[in-house]
Amino acid sequence: MSTIKDLIQPDRGQDAIAIQLTTKAAYDEHSKTLSAGQRASLAAQKFEGAPGSVGIVPDGDGFFAIGGVSDPDNLSSYCLAALADRLPEGTYRLAEHQPGTAMFGWMTAHYRFTRYREDENAAGPRILLTQQVGRLPGIVAEAEAEMLVRDLINTPAEDMGPAALEAEFEKLAKTYGGTLTTTKGDALEQGYPMVHAVGRAAARHHAPRIMHLAWCHDANDKDAPVLALIGKGVCFDSGGLDIKPAAGMRLMKKDMGGAAHVIALAGLVMNAGLKVRLHALVPAVENAIAGSAFRPGDVLDSRKGLSVEIHNTDAEGRLVLGDALTRASEENPDLVIDFATLTGAARIALGPDYAAMMTRRDGTAQEMIEAGKANDDEPWRLPLPEAYRDYLKSDIADMVNAQSNPYAGASVAGLFLDRFVGEGLDWVHFDTFGWCPFPKPGRSKGGASYGLRAAFHMLSARYSA
């Protein structure tokens, strides 16, 4: 496959195959511009103009393509992805429109995870021309961020453990001139006791750690607002001593999906030069089973000073996030955003296609929702009800890590995290699946981002010069 940036190229009048766009409602009228033979060819392909449909139209010695979309004058991110996926190798140009945001889906449709096996059936690159050259760098960066999230999540835990996540942070620091601080192993006991407790049973080469990347758009700008990003980096989750069943463990390589989102988002923030002092933190652990594993009934210390009684060792992500959120809060951030593949309850509520989002402030929630809608990455807000805080009460500690009833699991997990975020801080929590179980054009089965583009565009609106 060509590099991502090669898939969209400036239109300088070079030879290209035309793509006509139509809608299901307009196709009958559109078809009148075609010859009888062309209409017969499209009928044989069962093309009727429905969104996502693709037709190949013979034209002399060559062909042109026709694609069904919802609105040719308002192209969404993925509306050209089926064309990019199904057309033959070649160079293409929209006949009467510019691709705009749809360039994103055109690029992501080319994604293949080939670390362990080449895709022998993959077609060659389908290149799309555009006159919107000024939009290319930003959309390419977003597509690269999406594919990074996919690659990180799709990689199995043996090759994407805590050390591998640290290596990804090292790449970011080197690329953008950030400073990376890593605390790992037994050194975590002093400042990050919950991270240490969750990760201490893992093999030595998967030792727990927390990575803290600091960056500023201008070293001399001491008054720039602080942006804190935190991602759950549970590189594999066995469930601990409350072990998951085999079916529940099958996809737990994706439990570091929150870390993948933060690595990609931090890269977008730094690449765009947003006017912030960035602090990106990822606690990276493997929730393993060994004689040193933490147990149900244990009471853990935390960086915040709160004691936490363990009701379920499979509710470990909120523990490592708690210490990381406490550390991030010490920077007095203007905004805190965390991403975590946290609860099955969020998936039951919203299915796989929406990131559950919880916020303290209504205005921030609205900013995020609007940014998501505008970029085809809409989160769905869930509440943080005060009445449910009682579900986290403990008889012997400040709180429990998991409730004993089956109600409002996603919101109760959010309420747990809320205890570790500094008082009065603006905070957004994403409970994201990080996985696409049902492939769609531009969105292959496997690792996927949810909330990434919403968050980036919200941040761009708030912190651009």
Backbone hydrogen bonds in HBPLUS format (Angstrom, degrees):
<---DONOR---> <-ACCEPTOR-->    atom                        ^
c    i                          cat <-CA-CA->   ^        H-A-AA   ^      H-
h    n   atom  resd res      DA  || num        DHA   H-A  angle D-A-AA Bond
n    s   type  num  typ     dist DA aas  dist angle  dist       angle   num
A0006-ASP N   A0003-THR O   2.96 MM   3  5.45 145.7  2.08 112.0 122.2     1
A0007-LEU N   A0004-ILE O   3.04 MM   3  5.60 161.5  2.08 118.4 124.1     2
A0128-LEU N   A0007-LEU O   2.88 MM 121  6.28 164.1  1.91 159.0 160.4     3
A0009-GLN N   A0128-LEU O   2.95 MM 119  6.31 159.1  2.00 152.0 158.7     4
A0130-THR N   A0009-GLN O   3.00 MM 121  6.30 143.0  2.15 153.4 160.2     5
A0011-ASP N   A0130-THR O   2.74 MM 119  4.97 146.8  1.85 138.3 135.0     6
A0017-ILE N   A0091-THR O   2.80 MM  74  6.15 170.7  1.81 149.7 148.8     7
A0093-ARG N   A0017-ILE O   2.92 MM  76  6.11 145.5  2.04 154.1 152.9     8
A0065-ALA N   A0018-ALA O   2.92 MM  47  6.26 173.0  1.93 161.9 161.9     9
A0019-ILE N   A0093-ARG O   2.84 MM  74  5.94 138.0  2.02 152.7 151.2    10
A0095-ALA N   A0019-ILE O   2.85 MM  76  5.53 168.0  1.87 146.8 144.5    11
A0020-GLN N   A0065-ALA O   2.84 MM  45  6.23 164.5  1.86 151.5 150.4    12
A0067-GLY N   A0020-GLN O   2.84 MM  47  6.30 156.7  1.90 162.1 170.0    13
A0022-THR N   A0067-GLY O   3.03 MM  45  6.31 152.6  2.10 161.1 162.9    14
A0069-VAL N   A0022-THR O   2.91 MM  47  6.16 159.0  1.95 166.4 172.9    15
A0027-TYR N   A0023-THR O   2.94 MM   4  5.80 119.2  2.32 144.5 157.7    16
A0030-HIS N   A0026-ALA O   2.89 MM   4  6.06 162.4  1.92 155.7 161.6    17
A0031-SER N   A0027-TYR O   2.71 MM   4  5.82 155.9  1.77 158.1 162.4    18
A0032-LYS N   A0029-GLU O   3.15 MM   3  5.49 148.0  2.26 105.3 114.5    19
A0033-THR N   A0030-HIS O   3.05 MM   3  5.86 164.9  2.08 122.1 126.5    20
A0034-LEU N   A0031-SER O   3.01 MM   3  5.30 162.6  2.04 111.1 116.5    21
A0039-ARG N   A0035-SER O   2.93 MM   4  6.23 159.5  1.97 154.1 159.6    22
A0040-ALA N   A0036-ALA O   2.94 MM   4  6.14 153.1  2.01 144.9 152.6    23
A0041-SER N   A0037-GLY O   2.95 MM   4  6.18 151.5  2.03 143.0 150.7    24
A0042-LEU N   A0038-GLN O   3.03 MM   4  6.31 160.1  2.07 149.7 154.0    25
A0043-ALA N   A0039-ARG O   2.88 MM   4  6.08 151.5  1.96 145.3 153.9    26
A0044-ALA N   A0040-ALA O   2.95 MM   4  6.17 152.1  2.02 145.5 152.5    27
A0045-GLN N   A0041-SER O   3.13 MM   4  6.45 136.0  2.34 136.5 148.3    28
A0045-GLN N   A0042-LEU O   3.08 MM   3  4.93 125.0  2.39  90.2 104.8    29
A0047-PHE N   A0042-LEU O   2.96 MM   5  5.34 172.3  1.96 156.4 153.9    30
A0046-LYS N   A0043-ALA O   2.92 MM   3  4.82 155.1  1.98 101.9 109.0    31
A0053-SER N   A0050-ALA O   2.97 MM   3  5.55 157.4  2.02 145.9 145.4    32
A0052-GLY N   A0068-GLY O   2.86 MM  16  5.47 151.2  1.95 143.5 134.8    33
A0068-GLY N   A0053-SER O   2.96 MM  15  5.06 164.9  1.98 140.7 144.0    34
A0055-GLY N   A0066-ILE O   2.80 MM  11  5.02 153.8  1.87 157.2 159.9    35
A0066-ILE N   A0055-GLY O   2.92 MM  11  5.02 153.3  1.99 142.8 145.3    36
A0057-VAL N   A0064-PHE O   2.76 MM   7  5.26 168.2  1.78 178.0 175.1    37
A0064-PHE N   A0057-VAL O   2.91 MM   7  5.26 152.2  1.99 146.0 153.8    38
A0059-ASP N   A0062-GLY O   2.91 MM   3  5.20 165.4  1.93 129.1 125.5    39
A0062-GLY N   A0059-ASP O   3.02 MM   3  5.20 156.1  2.08 129.2 127.3    40
A0074-ASN N   A0071-ASP O   3.00 MM   3  5.37 166.2  2.02 118.2 122.5    41
A0079-CYS N   A0076-SER O   3.41 MM   3  5.44 164.4  2.44 106.3 110.8    42
A0105-GLY N   A0077-SER O   2.93 MM  28  5.32 129.9  2.19 149.7 150.4    43
A0081-ALA N   A0078-TYR O   3.12 MM   3  5.11 158.5  2.16 105.2 111.8    44
A0084-ALA N   A0080-LEU O   3.08 MM   4  6.44 160.5  2.11 153.0 158.6    45
A0085-ASP N   A0081-ALA O   2.89 MM   4  6.08 140.3  2.05 144.3 155.6    46
A0086-ARG N   A0082-ALA O   2.94 MM   4  6.01 148.5  2.04 147.1 154.2    47
A0087-LEU N   A0083-LEU O   2.97 MM   4  5.57 156.2  2.02 150.9 152.9    48
A0090-GLY N   A0125-PRO O   3.28 MM  35  6.73 155.1  2.34 140.9 145.7    49
A0127-ILE N   A0090-GLY O   2.82 MM  37  6.17 159.4  1.86 160.7 164.0    50
A0092-TYR N   A0127-ILE O   2.67 MM  35  5.98 159.4  1.71 161.0 167.7    51
A0129-LEU N   A0092-TYR O   2.88 MM  37  6.18 152.0  1.96 157.1 165.1    52
A0102-ALA N   A0099-PRO O   2.97 MM   3  5.26 141.1  2.13 145.5 137.8    53
A0103-MET N   A0100-GLY O   3.09 MM   3  6.03 169.9  2.10 125.9 128.5    54
A0104-PHE N   A0101-THR O   3.02 MM   3  5.90 158.6  2.07 124.8 128.9    55
A0106-TRP N   A0102-ALA O   3.09 MM   4  6.34 152.8  2.16 147.8 156.1    56
A0107-MET N   A0103-MET O   3.12 MM   4  6.33 154.8  2.19 145.2 149.9    57
A0108-THR N   A0104-PHE O   3.00 MM   4  6.32 168.6  2.01 155.0 158.2    58
A0109-ALA N   A0105-GLY O   2.97 MM   4  5.88 138.1  2.15 140.1 148.4    59
A0110-HIS N   A0107-MET O   3.03 MM   3  5.65 158.3  2.08 116.3 122.9    60
A0111-TYR N   A0108-THR O   3.08 MM   3  5.29 164.1  2.11 109.4 114.0    61
A0122-ALA N   A0119-ASP O   3.25 MM   3  5.51 167.1  2.27 109.9 113.6    62
A0135-ARG N   A0132-GLN O   3.09 MM   3  5.70 148.8  2.20 114.5 122.7    63
A0136-LEU N   A0133-VAL O   3.13 MM   3  5.34 150.5  2.22 106.4 115.1    64
A0139-ILE N   A0135-ARG O   3.24 MM   4  6.41 169.9  2.25 161.1 164.2    65
A0140-VAL N   A0136-LEU O   2.86 MM   4  5.87 165.1  1.88 164.9 169.1    66
A0141-ALA N   A0137-PRO O   3.01 MM   4  6.13 156.8  2.06 142.7 149.1    67
A0142-GLU N   A0138-GLY O   3.08 MM   4  6.37 153.4  2.15 144.0 150.8    68
A0143-ALA N   A0139-ILE O   2.95 MM   4  6.20 157.8  2.00 149.2 155.1    69
A0144-GLU N   A0140-VAL O   2.86 MM   4  6.09 158.8  1.91 153.4 159.4    70
A0145-ALA N   A0141-ALA O   2.94 MM   4  6.14 150.6  2.03 143.2 151.4    71
A0146-GLU N   A0142-GLU O   2.94 MM   4  6.20 157.7  1.99 147.9 153.5    72
A0147-MET N   A0143-ALA O   3.00 MM   4  6.24 160.8  2.03 149.1 153.9    73
A0148-LEU N   A0144-GLU O   2.91 MM   4  6.09 142.2  2.06 141.1 151.7    74
A0149-VAL N   A0145-ALA O   3.03 MM   4  6.34 161.5  2.07 151.6 155.3    75
A0150-ARG N   A0146-GLU O   3.06 MM   4  6.40 160.5  2.10 148.1 153.4    76
A0151-ASP N   A0147-MET O   2.91 MM   4  6.09 164.0  1.94 146.2 150.4    77
A0152-LEU N   A0148-LEU O   2.93 MM   4  6.12 170.7  1.94 160.0 161.9    78
A0153-ILE N   A0149-VAL O   3.04 MM   4  6.18 167.9  2.06 154.1 157.4    79
A0154-ASN N   A0150-ARG O   2.87 MM   4  5.89 160.0  1.91 152.6 158.9    80
A0155-THR N   A0151-ASP O   3.17 MM   4  6.19 134.2  2.40 142.9 152.0    81
A0159-ASP N   A0156-PRO O   3.03 MM   3  5.70 140.7  2.18 117.2 126.8    82
A0160-MET N   A0156-PRO O   2.93 MM   4  5.97 114.7  2.36 137.9 153.8    83
A0164-ALA N   A0161-GLY O   3.04 MM   3  5.31 120.1  2.41 105.4 120.1    84
A0165-LEU N   A0161-GLY O   3.07 MM   4  6.44 155.3  2.14 156.8 164.4    85
A0166-GLU N   A0162-PRO O   2.98 MM   4  6.25 152.7  2.05 145.1 153.0    86
A0167-ALA N   A0163-ALA O   2.97 MM   4  6.29 147.3  2.08 141.5 150.4    87
A0168-GLU N   A0164-ALA O   3.10 MM   4  6.47 144.2  2.24 141.8 150.7    88
A0168-GLU N   A0165-LEU O   3.11 MM   3  5.07 120.6  2.48  93.0 107.6    89
A0169-PHE N   A0165-LEU O   3.08 MM   4  6.47 151.6  2.17 147.2 154.7    90
A0170-GLU N   A0166-GLU O   2.90 MM   4  6.24 149.6  1.99 148.1 157.3    91
A0171-LYS N   A0167-ALA O   3.06 MM   4  6.37 147.7  2.16 143.1 150.7    92
A0172-LEU N   A0168-GLU O   3.17 MM   4  6.52 156.9  2.23 144.8 150.2    93
A0173-ALA N   A0169-PHE O   2.92 MM   4  6.21 165.4  1.94 155.9 159.3    94
A0174-LYS N   A0170-GLU O   2.98 MM   4  6.13 161.0  2.02 147.1 152.2    95
A0175-THR N   A0171-LYS O   2.89 MM   4  6.03 159.7  1.93 150.6 156.5    96
A0176-TYR N   A0172-LEU O   3.02 MM   4  6.12 164.3  2.04 157.5 160.0    97
A0177-GLY N   A0173-ALA O   2.87 MM   4  5.36 119.1  2.24 140.3 149.0    98
A0178-GLY N   A0173-ALA O   3.01 MM   5  4.27 136.4  2.20 119.3 127.3    99
A0179-THR N   A0214-ALA O   2.80 MM  35  5.16 164.1  1.82 153.9 159.2   100
A0214-ALA N   A0179-THR O   2.83 MM  35  5.16 164.6  1.86 149.2 153.9   101
A0181-THR N   A0212-HIS O   2.92 MM  31  5.15 158.0  1.97 139.0 146.3   102
A0212-HIS N   A0181-THR O   2.85 MM  31  5.15 147.3  1.96 150.4 160.5   103
A0183-THR N   A0210-ILE O   3.12 MM  27  5.46 160.9  2.15 149.3 153.9   104
A0210-ILE N   A0183-THR O   2.83 MM  27  5.46 147.9  1.93 152.3 163.2   105
A0185-GLY N   A0208-PRO O   2.92 MM  23  5.56 160.3  1.96 154.3 155.6   106
A0188-LEU N   A0185-GLY O   3.08 MM   3  5.95 167.6  2.10 122.8 126.7   107
A0189-GLU N   A0186-ASP O   3.12 MM   3  5.70 158.8  2.17 115.5 120.8   108
A0192-TYR N   A0188-LEU O   2.71 MM   4  4.90 150.2  1.80 146.6 154.8   109
A0196-HIS N   A0192-TYR O   3.08 MM   4  6.37 161.8  2.11 155.6 161.2   110
A0197-ALA N   A0193-PRO O   2.96 MM   4  6.11 158.8  2.00 142.5 148.1   111
A0198-VAL N   A0194-MET O   3.11 MM   4  6.23 166.0  2.13 148.7 151.3   112
A0199-GLY N   A0195-VAL O   3.12 MM   4  6.22 159.5  2.16 148.4 154.2   113
A0200-ARG N   A0196-HIS O   2.94 MM   4  5.58 126.0  2.24 152.4 160.8   114
A0202-ALA N   A0199-GLY O   3.28 MM   3  5.86 166.7  2.30 119.4 123.4   115
A0206-HIS N   A0203-ALA O   2.81 MM   3  5.36 156.6  1.87 118.4 126.3   116
A0207-ALA N   A0204-ARG O   3.13 MM   3  4.98 139.7  2.30 118.8 112.5   117
A0209-ARG N   A0284-ALA O   2.98 MM  75  5.38 149.3  2.07 150.8 159.2   118
A0284-ALA N   A0209-ARG O   2.73 MM  75  5.38 161.0  1.76 157.6 164.3   119
A0211-MET N   A0282-VAL O   2.95 MM  71  5.26 164.6  1.97 142.2 142.7   120
A0282-VAL N   A0211-MET O   2.98 MM  71  5.26 152.6  2.06 142.5 150.7   121
A0213-LEU N   A0280-ALA O   2.81 MM  67  5.07 168.4  1.82 156.0 156.6   122
A0280-ALA N   A0213-LEU O   2.89 MM  67  5.07 163.3  1.92 149.6 153.9   123
A0215-TRP N   A0278-LEU O   3.00 MM  63  5.08 152.6  2.07 142.3 146.0   124
A0278-LEU N   A0215-TRP O   2.65 MM  63  5.08 140.7  1.80 154.6 165.1   125
A0217-HIS N   A0276-VAL O   3.34 MM  59  6.21 158.2  2.39 159.8 165.5   126
A0221-ASP N   A0218-ASP O   2.85 MM   3  5.34 163.5  1.88 120.4 126.1   127
A0277-ARG N   A0225-PRO O   2.83 MM  52  6.01 156.5  1.89 147.0 150.8   128
A0334-ASP N   A0226-VAL O   2.78 MM 108  5.33 147.8  1.88 135.8 145.2   129
A0227-LEU N   A0277-ARG O   2.94 MM  50  6.04 157.5  1.99 138.5 144.5   130
A0279-HIS N   A0227-LEU O   2.87 MM  52  6.19 154.5  1.94 165.6 165.7   131
A0228-ALA N   A0335-LEU O   2.98 MM 107  6.28 173.8  1.98 164.0 165.9   132
A0337-ILE N   A0228-ALA O   2.89 MM 109  6.29 158.0  1.94 158.4 165.3   133
A0229-LEU N   A0279-HIS O   2.90 MM  50  6.30 156.8  1.95 146.9 153.6   134
A0281-LEU N   A0229-LEU O   2.78 MM  52  6.24 160.3  1.82 164.4 169.7   135
A0230-ILE N   A0337-ILE O   2.93 MM 107  6.34 153.9  2.00 151.4 157.4   136
A0339-PHE N   A0230-ILE O   2.90 MM 109  6.41 148.8  2.00 156.7 166.8   137
A0231-GLY N   A0281-LEU O   3.06 MM  50  6.61 150.8  2.14 154.1 163.0   138
A0232-LYS N   A0339-PHE O   3.04 MM 107  6.47 160.4  2.08 162.4 168.7   139
A0259-ALA N   A0232-LYS O   2.94 MM  27  5.10 133.3  2.16 135.2 122.3   140
A0233-GLY N   A0283-PRO O   3.06 MM  50  5.52 132.9  2.29 165.0 160.7   141
A0285-VAL N   A0233-GLY O   2.93 MM  52  6.29 150.4  2.02 141.4 147.7   142
A0235-CYS N   A0285-VAL O   2.71 MM  50  5.99 143.8  1.84 166.0 174.9   143
A0287-ASN N   A0236-PHE O   2.96 MM  51  6.24 150.1  2.05 167.8 173.7   144
A0238-SER N   A0287-ASN O   3.18 MM  49  5.95 162.8  2.21 150.4 154.8   145
A0244-LYS N   A0238-SER O   2.89 MM   6  5.95 170.3  1.90 151.6 150.5   146
A0248-GLY N   A0245-PRO O   2.97 MM   3  5.27 120.1  2.34 104.3 119.5   147
A0249-MET N   A0245-PRO O   3.05 MM   4  6.31 133.7  2.27 149.5 163.2   148
A0249-MET N   A0246-ALA O   3.13 MM   3  5.15 134.7  2.35  96.5 109.0   149
A0250-ARG N   A0246-ALA O   3.19 MM   4  6.25 127.4  2.49 145.6 157.6   150
A0252-MET N   A0249-MET O   3.09 MM   3  5.26 169.3  2.10 117.3 118.7   151
A0254-LYS N   A0251-LEU O   2.93 MM   3  5.96 169.4  1.94 130.5 133.9   152
A0255-ASP N   A0252-MET O   3.29 MM   3  5.23 167.0  2.31 103.0 105.2   153
A0257-GLY N   A0254-LYS O   2.88 MM   3  5.34 140.2  2.04 125.4 125.3   154
A0259-ALA N   A0256-MET O   3.05 MM   3  5.33 119.5  2.43 103.8 118.0   155
A0260-ALA N   A0256-MET O   3.07 MM   4  6.48 154.4  2.14 150.3 158.1   156
A0261-HIS N   A0257-GLY O   2.99 MM   4  6.28 155.1  2.05 147.6 153.5   157
A0262-VAL N   A0258-GLY O   3.06 MM   4  6.36 156.9  2.12 146.9 152.7   158
A0263-ILE N   A0259-ALA O   2.90 MM   4  6.13 160.8  1.94 156.0 161.0   159
A0264-ALA N   A0260-ALA O   3.05 MM   4  6.22 165.8  2.07 149.0 152.9   160
A0265-LEU N   A0261-HIS O   2.79 MM   4  5.95 160.8  1.82 150.5 156.8   161
A0266-ALA N   A0262-VAL O   2.81 MM   4  5.78 163.4  1.84 146.8 151.8   162
A0267-GLY N   A0263-ILE O   3.15 MM   4  6.30 154.7  2.21 140.3 147.0   163
A0268-LEU N   A0264-ALA O   3.04 MM   4  6.38 151.3  2.12 145.0 152.7   164
A0269-VAL N   A0265-LEU O   2.90 MM   4  6.16 161.5  1.93 156.0 160.6   165
A0270-MET N   A0266-ALA O   2.99 MM   4  6.19 167.0  2.00 153.0 156.0   166
A0271-ASN N   A0267-GLY O   2.85 MM   4  5.89 158.8  1.90 146.5 153.4   167
A0272-ALA N   A0268-LEU O   2.94 MM   4  6.02 150.7  2.03 144.1 151.3   168
A0274-LEU N   A0269-VAL O   3.26 MM   5  5.74 167.0  2.28 159.5 160.6   169
A0273-GLY N   A0270-MET O   3.07 MM   3  4.95 145.7  2.19  96.0 106.6   170
A0276-VAL N   A0274-LEU O   2.82 MM   2  5.70 133.6  2.04 110.8  96.0   171
A0275-LYS N   A0463-TYR O   3.00 MM 188  5.45 158.7  2.04 152.8 150.9   172
A0288-ALA N   A0286-GLU O   3.05 MM   2  5.60 118.8  2.44 109.2  92.7   173
A0293-ALA N   A0290-ALA O   3.06 MM   3  5.30 168.3  2.08 114.3 116.5   174
A0298-ASP N   A0295-ARG O   3.13 MM   3  5.53 164.5  2.15 127.0 130.4   175
A0297-GLY N   A0310-ILE O   2.68 MM  13  5.12 168.9  1.69 148.5 152.6   176
A0310-ILE N   A0298-ASP O   2.78 MM  12  5.44 166.0  1.80 168.8 172.0   177
A0300-LEU N   A0308-VAL O   2.77 MM   8  5.11 159.9  1.81 148.4 146.6   178
A0308-VAL N   A0300-LEU O   2.90 MM   8  5.11 160.5  1.94 145.9 152.4   179
A0305-GLY N   A0302-SER O   3.01 MM   3  5.23 147.7  2.12 104.2 113.9   180
A0398-ASP N   A0307-SER O   3.13 MM  91  5.14 121.5  2.49 113.5 128.5   181
A0399-MET N   A0307-SER O   3.25 MM  92  6.64 133.3  2.49 149.5 162.0   182
A0309-GLU N   A0399-MET O   2.79 MM  90  6.18 164.4  1.81 157.5 159.4   183
A0401-ASN N   A0309-GLU O   3.02 MM  92  6.31 137.6  2.20 167.3 165.5   184
A0315-ALA N   A0312-ASN O   3.15 MM   3  5.62 164.9  2.17 113.9 117.0   185
A0319-LEU N   A0316-GLU O   3.01 MM   3  5.20 131.2  2.25 100.7 114.5   186
A0320-VAL N   A0316-GLU O   3.28 MM   4  6.73 159.9  2.32 161.4 163.2   187
A0321-LEU N   A0317-GLY O   3.04 MM   4  6.19 158.1  2.09 149.3 156.3   188
A0322-GLY N   A0318-ARG O   2.93 MM   4  5.89 141.0  2.09 130.6 140.4   189
A0324-ALA N   A0320-VAL O   3.28 MM   4  6.51 161.0  2.32 143.2 148.7   190
A0325-LEU N   A0321-LEU O   2.71 MM   4  5.86 162.2  1.74 161.2 165.2   191
A0326-THR N   A0322-GLY O   3.06 MM   4  6.21 152.3  2.14 143.7 151.1   192
A0327-ARG N   A0323-ASP O   3.05 MM   4  6.35 160.0  2.09 146.6 151.5   193
A0328-ALA N   A0324-ALA O   2.92 MM   4  6.17 161.5  1.95 150.9 156.2   194
A0329-SER N   A0325-LEU O   2.94 MM   4  6.05 151.6  2.03 143.1 150.5   195
A0330-GLU N   A0327-ARG O   3.16 MM   3  5.33 138.3  2.34 100.0 111.3   196
A0331-GLU N   A0328-ALA O   3.10 MM   3  5.72 163.9  2.12 115.6 120.7   197
A0332-ASN N   A0329-SER O   2.99 MM   3  5.40 161.7  2.03 118.4 120.9   198
A0336-VAL N   A0426-ASP O   2.86 MM  90  6.20 147.6  1.97 150.1 160.9   199
A0428-VAL N   A0336-VAL O   2.80 MM  92  6.19 151.0  1.89 153.6 163.5   200
A0338-ASP N   A0428-VAL O   2.94 MM  90  6.44 156.7  1.99 158.7 166.1   201
A0430-PHE N   A0338-ASP O   2.86 MM  92  6.08 160.1  1.90 153.0 159.8   202
A0340-ALA N   A0430-PHE O   2.96 MM  90  6.23 143.7  2.10 156.9 168.0   203
A0432-THR N   A0340-ALA O   2.88 MM  92  5.90 140.4  2.04 135.9 145.5   204
A0347-ARG N   A0344-GLY O   3.05 MM   3  5.19 121.2  2.41  98.4 113.1   205
A0348-ILE N   A0344-GLY O   2.99 MM   4  6.33 154.7  2.06 153.2 160.7   206
A0349-ALA N   A0345-ALA O   2.99 MM   4  6.17 152.0  2.07 143.0 150.5   207
A0350-LEU N   A0346-ALA O   2.92 MM   4  5.98 161.9  1.95 146.6 151.4   208
A0351-GLY N   A0347-ARG O   2.63 MM   4  4.57 142.4  1.77 130.7 136.6   209
A0380-TRP N   A0355-ALA O   2.93 MM  25  6.18 166.2  1.95 161.8 163.7   210
A0356-ALA N   A0431-ASP O   3.11 MM  75  5.01 148.7  2.21 148.3 138.9   211
A0431-ASP N   A0356-ALA O   2.79 MM  75  5.01 161.3  1.82 146.2 152.3   212
A0357-MET N   A0380-TRP O   2.85 MM  23  5.69 153.2  1.93 145.7 143.4   213
A0382-LEU N   A0357-MET O   2.77 MM  25  5.88 157.7  1.82 155.4 160.3   214
A0358-MET N   A0429-HIS O   2.85 MM  71  5.08 153.5  1.92 145.2 153.7   215
A0429-HIS N   A0358-MET O   2.77 MM  71  5.08 163.9  1.79 158.9 163.0   216
A0360-ARG N   A0427-TRP O   3.33 MM  67  5.93 146.6  2.45 153.2 158.3   217
A0365-ALA N   A0361-ARG O   3.15 MM   4  6.44 158.0  2.21 147.3 153.5   218
A0366-GLN N   A0362-ASP O   2.95 MM   4  6.25 157.3  2.00 153.1 159.0   219
A0367-GLU N   A0363-GLY O   2.98 MM   4  6.27 157.2  2.04 147.5 153.4   220
A0368-MET N   A0364-THR O   3.04 MM   4  6.27 160.6  2.07 150.4 154.9   221
A0369-ILE N   A0365-ALA O   2.92 MM   4  6.14 161.6  1.96 153.1 158.3   222
A0370-GLU N   A0366-GLN O   2.94 MM   4  6.04 167.4  1.96 153.3 156.6   223
A0371-ALA N   A0367-GLU O   3.02 MM   4  6.17 159.3  2.06 145.6 151.6   224
A0372-GLY N   A0368-MET O   2.91 MM   4  6.08 152.8  1.99 145.0 152.9   225
A0373-LYS N   A0369-ILE O   2.88 MM   4  6.12 163.1  1.91 153.9 158.0   226
A0374-ALA N   A0370-GLU O   3.05 MM   4  6.17 159.4  2.09 146.9 152.2   227
A0375-ASN N   A0372-GLY O   3.07 MM   3  5.18 143.3  2.21 100.3 111.2   228
A0377-ASP N   A0372-GLY O   2.81 MM   5  4.46 175.2  1.81 136.1 137.1   229
A0388-TYR N   A0385-PRO O   3.07 MM   3  5.64 149.5  2.17 113.4 121.3   230
A0389-ARG N   A0386-GLU O   3.08 MM   3  5.56 166.4  2.10 116.0 120.4   231
A0391-TYR N   A0388-TYR O   2.99 MM   3  5.48 153.2  2.07 111.3 119.2   232
A0392-LEU N   A0389-ARG O   3.03 MM   3  5.71 164.7  2.06 118.8 123.7   233
A0393-LYS N   A0390-ASP O   3.17 MM   3  5.38 165.9  2.19 115.3 115.2   234
A0400-VAL N   A0392-LEU O   2.88 MM   8  5.15 147.4  1.99 130.8 139.1   235
A0412-VAL N   A0408-ALA O   2.92 MM   4  6.10 161.5  1.96 161.6 167.7   236
A0413-ALA N   A0409-GLY O   3.03 MM   4  6.15 153.6  2.10 142.8 149.5   237
A0414-GLY N   A0410-ALA O   3.00 MM   4  6.30 149.9  2.10 142.1 150.9   238
A0415-LEU N   A0411-SER O   2.85 MM   4  6.19 146.9  1.96 145.3 154.8   239
A0416-PHE N   A0412-VAL O   2.96 MM   4  6.28 145.1  2.09 143.6 152.7   240
A0417-LEU N   A0413-ALA O   3.13 MM   4  6.51 162.5  2.17 150.0 152.8   241
A0418-ASP N   A0414-GLY O   2.92 MM   4  6.14 151.4  2.00 145.8 154.5   242
A0419-ARG N   A0416-PHE O   3.19 MM   3  5.64 143.0  2.33 108.2 117.1   243
A0420-PHE N   A0417-LEU O   2.84 MM   3  5.48 156.0  1.90 120.5 128.1   244
A0421-VAL N   A0418-ASP O   3.34 MM   3  5.29 159.8  2.38 101.2 107.1   245
A0425-LEU N   A0422-GLY O   3.21 MM   3  5.71 166.2  2.23 133.1 134.2   246
A0448-ALA N   A0434-GLY O   3.13 MM  14  5.00 153.3  2.20 105.8 107.6   247
A0436-CYS N   A0446-GLY O   2.67 MM  10  5.18 162.5  1.70 149.5 155.2   248
A0446-GLY N   A0436-CYS O   3.03 MM  10  5.18 155.8  2.09 132.0 139.0   249
A0440-LYS N   A0443-ARG O   2.91 MM   3  5.08 166.1  1.93 144.3 148.3   250
A0443-ARG N   A0440-LYS O   2.83 MM   3  5.08 161.5  1.86 133.9 138.0   251
A0455-ALA N   A0451-GLY O   2.94 MM   4  5.94 162.7  1.97 143.4 148.1   252
A0456-PHE N   A0452-LEU O   2.98 MM   4  6.22 161.4  2.01 147.7 153.3   253
A0457-HIS N   A0453-ARG O   2.97 MM   4  6.05 169.5  1.98 151.0 153.6   254
A0458-MET N   A0454-ALA O   2.99 MM   4  6.09 151.6  2.07 145.7 154.2   255
A0459-LEU N   A0455-ALA O   2.88 MM   4  6.06 162.1  1.91 151.2 156.1   256
A0460-SER N   A0456-PHE O   2.81 MM   4  6.03 153.3  1.88 146.0 154.2   257
A0461-ALA N   A0457-HIS O   3.04 MM   4  6.14 155.0  2.10 140.6 146.1   258
A0462-ARG N   A0458-MET O   3.10 MM   4  6.33 147.7  2.21 142.9 151.8   259
A0463-TYR N   A0459-LEU O   2.79 MM   4  5.79 158.5  1.84 158.0 162.6   260
A0464-SER N   A0460-SER O   3.09 MM   4  5.25 130.7  2.34 136.3 136.8   261
